[in-house]
Amino acid sequence: MMNRVVLVGRLTKDPELRYTPAGVAVATFTLAVNRNFTNQAGEREADFINCVVWRKPAENVANFLKKGSLAGVDGKVQTRNYEGQDGKRVYVTEILAESVQFLEPRSANGGGFNQQNDNSYGQQNQQQPQSQSYQAPRNTDPFASDGKPIDISDDDLPF
């Protein structure tokens, strides 16, 4: 039997981080996943899928994702039920995320992170020298043909 789900979508609101009485972190969030087709009005619809992630990945999700962030979720479908406040049985279907990938750079979608935190991951009180790094223009294709042959020896090939 197989139960595997892979989703890519945007968070509809900031993740909600809580801790169990035993101190285990759990984060919940809703992912808006576009459908592959449009409705009769020509509008693209989306499915809103509830996701749950546990432990350290839950803390990472809460710290680094926010409303509108693009994320990839790999996990499985889980159903559960409980008795609601009105005494009726409530059924819930959600994705138990085993892996959450952050699919945008930290500076995308409004930022929210400063360079101090980016460079001092786990070292809050130490000052890090700010380094300048070269970033190629986004639309530059290193393999674009400029009319010149590419010189690659057989030793450079992985096969």
VENBEL-V466194 format. One record per backbone hydrogen bond with DSSP energy under -1.0 kcal/mol. NH is the residue of the N-H (numbers start at 1). CO is the residue of the C=O. If there is no record, write none. Layout:
# VENBEL-V466194
[[NH & CO] [NH & CO]]
This chain:
# VENBEL-V466194
[[5 & 75] [7 & 73] [9 & 71] [10 & 32] [11 & 69] [12 & 30] [16 & 28] [18 & 26] [20 & 24] [23 & 20] [26 & 18] [27 & 53] [28 & 16] [29 & 51] [31 & 49] [32 & 10] [33 & 47] [35 & 45] [39 & 43] [42 & 39] [47 & 33] [49 & 31] [51 & 29] [52 & 95] [53 & 27] [55 & 25] [59 & 55] [60 & 56] [61 & 57] [62 & 58] [63 & 59] [64 & 60] [65 & 61] [68 & 11] [69 & 66] [71 & 9] [72 & 101] [73 & 7] [74 & 99] [75 & 5] [76 & 96] [78 & 94] [80 & 92] [82 & 90] [84 & 88] [87 & 84] [90 & 82] [92 & 80] [94 & 78] [95 & 50] [96 & 76] [97 & 52] [97 & 95] [98 & 74] [99 & 74] [101 & 72] [103 & 70] [108 & 105] [118 & 114] [119 & 115] [120 & 116] [123 & 120] [140 & 137] [144 & 141] [156 & 153]]
